[in-house]
Amino acid sequence: MTFRILAALMLMSTAAFAQAPAAAPAPPLLSKDLIPGPGKEVRMSVLRSAPGAASPVHRHNGQVFVYILSGNMEMQVKGQSPVQLGPGQTFYESPDDIHVASRNLSKTEPAKFLVVMVVNKGAPTTVPVK
């Protein structure tokens, strides 16, 4: 059911753009296969990170898609190198990833990013990892 809702939202946004003047096709910002299964839901949030703020080590037990709206963030999952991201850049976490770094790189400016998650319905959004 969640995938139907996601498909309907995508179709509605596509229909709205269809009325706008034609633009050159743009490549996707990020493309990942969705992990199928019953009982999944999509959660979408805009998160804000205070200047210099960092999150503790955690996981999401779902697919996480991040799009940086403003500011500059450093993100890292266990076993991979950290990446520095600015507006318009993306980041992905798989259900098995442990998110070891999520840090606002600025000491003076907040950062804001869009997060879309595909998780088990009713599951906690974030789980601390020791």
C-alpha positions as CSV (number, residue, x, y, z in Angstrom):
1,M,0.0,0.0,0.0
2,T,2.8,2.4,0.8
3,F,4.4,1.9,-2.6
4,R,1.0,2.8,-4.2
5,I,0.9,6.0,-2.1
6,L,4.4,6.9,-3.1
7,A,3.6,6.2,-6.8
8,A,0.5,8.4,-6.6
9,L,2.5,11.3,-5.0
10,M,5.1,11.0,-7.8
11,L,2.4,10.9,-10.4
12,M,0.7,14.0,-9.0
13,S,4.0,16.0,-8.9
14,T,4.8,14.9,-12.5
15,A,1.3,16.1,-13.6
16,A,1.9,19.5,-12.1
17,F,5.2,19.9,-13.9
18,A,3.6,18.7,-17.2
19,Q,1.7,22.0,-17.4
20,A,5.0,24.0,-17.1
21,P,7.0,25.0,-20.1
22,A,9.2,22.2,-21.4
23,A,12.6,22.0,-19.8
24,A,15.7,19.9,-20.6
25,P,15.5,16.5,-18.9
26,A,17.6,16.4,-15.8
27,P,19.3,13.3,-14.5
28,P,18.0,11.9,-11.2
29,L,19.6,13.3,-8.1
30,L,19.8,9.8,-6.6
31,S,18.6,6.4,-7.7
32,K,18.3,3.3,-5.5
33,D,16.1,0.3,-5.7
34,L,13.4,0.1,-3.0
35,I,13.6,-2.9,-0.8
36,P,10.2,-4.5,-1.1
37,G,8.1,-6.0,1.6
38,P,4.7,-5.8,3.3
39,G,4.2,-3.3,6.1
40,K,6.5,-0.6,4.8
41,E,5.8,3.1,5.1
42,V,7.4,6.3,3.7
43,R,8.3,9.1,6.2
44,M,9.4,12.5,5.0
45,S,10.9,15.2,7.3
46,V,12.8,18.5,7.0
47,L,15.6,18.4,9.7
48,R,17.6,21.3,10.9
49,S,21.1,21.1,12.4
50,A,22.3,23.9,14.6
51,P,25.8,25.3,13.9
52,G,28.5,22.8,14.9
53,A,25.9,20.2,16.0
54,A,26.4,16.5,15.5
55,S,24.2,13.5,16.1
56,P,25.2,10.4,18.1
57,V,25.9,7.1,16.3
58,H,22.6,5.6,15.2
59,R,20.8,3.5,12.6
60,H,17.4,3.7,11.0
61,N,16.7,0.0,10.0
62,G,15.3,1.3,6.7
63,Q,16.3,3.1,3.6
64,V,17.2,6.7,4.1
65,F,17.4,9.3,1.3
66,V,18.8,12.8,2.3
67,Y,18.8,15.9,0.2
68,I,20.7,19.0,1.5
69,L,18.6,22.1,1.3
70,S,21.0,24.6,2.9
71,G,24.2,24.6,4.8
72,N,27.0,22.0,4.7
73,M,26.9,18.6,6.4
74,E,29.4,15.8,6.9
75,M,27.9,12.4,6.7
76,Q,29.4,8.9,7.2
77,V,28.3,5.4,7.5
78,K,30.4,2.7,9.1
79,G,33.0,1.3,6.7
80,Q,32.9,4.2,4.3
81,S,34.8,7.5,4.1
82,P,33.0,10.6,5.3
83,V,31.5,12.9,2.7
84,Q,30.9,16.6,2.8
85,L,27.6,17.7,1.3
86,G,26.2,21.1,0.3
87,P,22.9,22.3,-1.1
88,G,21.5,20.1,-3.9
89,Q,23.7,17.1,-2.9
90,T,22.4,13.7,-1.7
91,F,23.2,10.9,0.7
92,Y,21.9,7.4,1.1
93,E,21.8,4.9,4.0
94,S,20.8,1.3,3.6
95,P,18.9,-0.6,6.2
96,D,22.1,-2.3,7.4
97,D,24.1,1.0,7.7
98,I,25.3,2.4,11.0
99,H,25.4,6.2,10.7
100,V,28.6,7.2,12.5
101,A,28.8,10.9,11.5
102,S,26.2,13.5,10.8
103,R,27.7,16.9,11.6
104,N,27.0,20.5,10.6
105,L,30.4,21.8,9.3
106,S,29.6,25.4,10.0
107,K,30.2,26.9,13.5
108,T,27.9,29.9,12.6
109,E,25.2,28.8,10.1
110,P,22.5,26.2,10.5
111,A,22.0,23.4,8.0
112,K,18.6,22.1,6.7
113,F,18.0,18.9,4.8
114,L,15.1,16.8,3.5
115,V,15.0,13.2,4.7
116,V,12.8,10.5,3.0
117,M,12.7,7.1,4.7
118,V,11.2,3.8,3.8
119,V,10.9,1.8,7.0
120,N,8.7,-0.9,8.6
121,K,5.4,0.6,9.6
122,G,5.4,1.7,13.2
123,A,9.1,1.1,13.7
124,P,11.2,3.7,15.6
125,T,12.7,6.3,13.2
126,T,16.1,6.3,14.8
127,V,17.8,3.7,17.0
128,P,20.9,4.5,19.0
129,V,24.0,2.3,18.5
130,K,26.7,1.9,21.1
